[in-house]
Amino acid sequence: MRTVDLIHRKRDGEELAPQEIQFLIDGYTRNEIPDYQISAFLMAVFFSGMTDREVSVLTESMMNSGSVVDLSDIPGIKVDKHSTGGVGDKTSLIASPIAAAAGVVVPMISGRALGHTGGTLDKLESIPGFRTDLSIDEFRELLKVHGLAFIGQTPEVVPADNKLYALRDATATVESIPLIASSIMSKKLAVNLDALVLDVKVGSGALVKKQVEARRLAQMMVGIGRRLDKRVQALITDMSQPLGYAIGNALEVMEVSQTLQNAGPNDLTRISLELAARMIYLGKITKTLDEARELAQSKLLDGSGFQKFKEVIAAQGGNPQVLDRFDLLPNATGAQEITTARGGYVSAIDAELIGQASSMIGAGRNTKEDAIDPAVGVILEVKVGQKIDPGSILCRIYYTSEEHLEEAAELVEDAFKISQQPVEERDLILEVVS
């Protein structure tokens, strides 16, 4: 079996056999197939796509490239939640504590920011002392005691994805639907979950820009889960404007605290509660989804979700007081207001431009090696549909260096569109795939 022949066949749109995909993943993981050949294979997949069978085999090959984390001795049904990434998307830090407070065991293997989308691990690490570099044994022990733990990808778990993810970024193949699906599902299923809730973002601030592509991705991931005997549900949700008001790591932790105390933005609260409810339902805590929604709401209102998050912060070495005292979080040294000369209605806020601006001043990274400034970001003052007057503040940019501030401010200004007519409210949850 020759790698070049498999690249040639995939380039021409042929379906590869399971053993051929296994050969490629095993060879690359063991450094027997060089980067330049796998780069060519990734580009062939980008243009030719993959069948559902190929994606399932690719996912299993990546999943089995390292250790599979056994959680069978931990009581309870294990349910994870994953988002495909967006701007201001901090739902994992809200939905998972609410679900855990309701009795679901939530093993969260999370990722970092890359490009204009935020990463759960970066948000958590803006909390002084918070550790995400847990060993598998520490992760398991935290789950036993608290029912919730956050961990990054370890060298033992899905090493093939770790290598492929970096290569996809370097070869402009990140947006490939089969490669996104296999990357997400291999990481999630490398922990022996019982169920998974997916939040597939679509719009300017998401990797997937069109709803038809988001539906295909959701269907592909739900199908992979089914073939591996897992219960999977996916929500397709709007990412045409940022979620909530805060974009940037410490700023988003502040908004998480407000939301868990039932004082957060309506859009963020609504989608977090729906995700938590589906985790509760798939975790078989309730018999119906409506009962799960009521339970999720009660865990928000009685403060138990907030207390669960504090408990886990302390257990992972962080200072839980940051959720009450925001001055204990990293804080920016400067702020710049972005105003509008026009009155009217906010008709659009381009989430990708806001994310790019936030990343430009240090809230994100362009390569995996880039350092992040946890203090910086953008706080919106308005949302789509809101009526504003001339001179109104659209948002504030929080920074610690002026190096890229002017360029970031220009991007932010371009992100806001003002019209003279009211705009129709866009649905937040566009579809459910299960």
C-alpha positions, 0 to 999 in steps of 0.5 A: 500500500503506497501513500501516494496512490491513496492521495491520488484516489482521494484526489479523484473522488474515490472512496477509500477502504477502511484499512487504507484510512487506518494505514494513513492515520497509523503511519502519520501518528508513528511519523512514518508518513511525512507532513507533505503527503498528509497535507496533500491528503487533507487538501484532497479531502477538502476538495473531494469530501468523504463518504459517511463510512470514510468519516466514521472510519477516520474518526475511529482511527484517530480515536484509537491512535492513543488511549481511550479514557475509561470512566466506567467505574464512575457512577452516573451517565456521562454526558459531554457538550461541544461547540464548533466555536464562535465569538463570545461563545461561553456556553460550556461554562454555564451549561455544564455546571447547571447540568452537573448540579442536576446530577449529570456527570460531565467530563469536559475535554475542551480546546483552545482558541485558534483564529477568531473563535474563543477557546474554553481552556483559555477562558478558564485559565484567565482565572488565577491558579486554574489548572487544565493540565490535569493527568487522566487520574486527576481528571477521573478523581475530580469527576468522581467527587464533583461530577464535572471537570475540565481538561485539555487534550493530553498527549495520550488521548487522540495524538493523531488529531493533535498532529492533524489539527496543527497541519489543517491550520497550516494548510488552509483545510480547517473548514472541511466538514469531514475533517471538522466532524472527525476531529471533534468526534474523535476527541469526544469519543476517546472518553467513553461517554454515554451521550453528547450534546453538540452546538453547531454554530453557523454564520459570520462568526463560525467556521461554517458560514451556511446553514446547509453546511452546518446541517451536513456537519451536524448530521455527520457527527450525529451519524458517527455517534449513532454508529458507535452506539452513543446518544447524540443531539445537535443544535444548529445555532446562530453565530451571525452576531457575537453571543452575549456582550463580552468577547475576550477571556476574563471578560467572558468569565465575568459574563458567565458569573452574571449569567449563572446568577440569572443576570446575564444576556437573554441570548446567552442564557437561553441557549445555555439553558437549552444545552443544559436541558438536553444534557440533563435529558440525555443523562436520563435525569428526567423522562422528558425534555420539558422536565429537563428544561424545568430542572435546568431553569431551577438549577439556575434560579436557585444558584446551584449551577453557580455554586457548582462552578465555584466548587470546580474552580476551587477543585482545579486550583483556581480562586472561586472568589473571582466570580464575586470580585471581578477585580481579582481577574486580569483587567485591561489598562485602557478602554476605547469607546466606539461610537456611531455618528448615525441614528437608526437600528442596529441591523448587523454586527459581524461576529467574525470582524469582532472576533478578529479585532479581539484576537488582534489585541491579544485575546486570541492566537493565530498559531498554537504557540501564540500567547494570549492576553487574558485581560483584553477584549470587546464589550458590546453595548448594543445588539442587533435590532436595538434602536440607537441615537447619533453619538451612541456607544456601540462597544468598548475595546479593552486593551493593555497595549496600543500596538494594534489598537487602531487597526482593531478599532477600524475592524470593530467599526466596520462590524456594525451596520445601521439601518433606518428600518427595524430588522426582523429578529433572527432565531437563535436556535435554527434547527435540531438534529437528532 
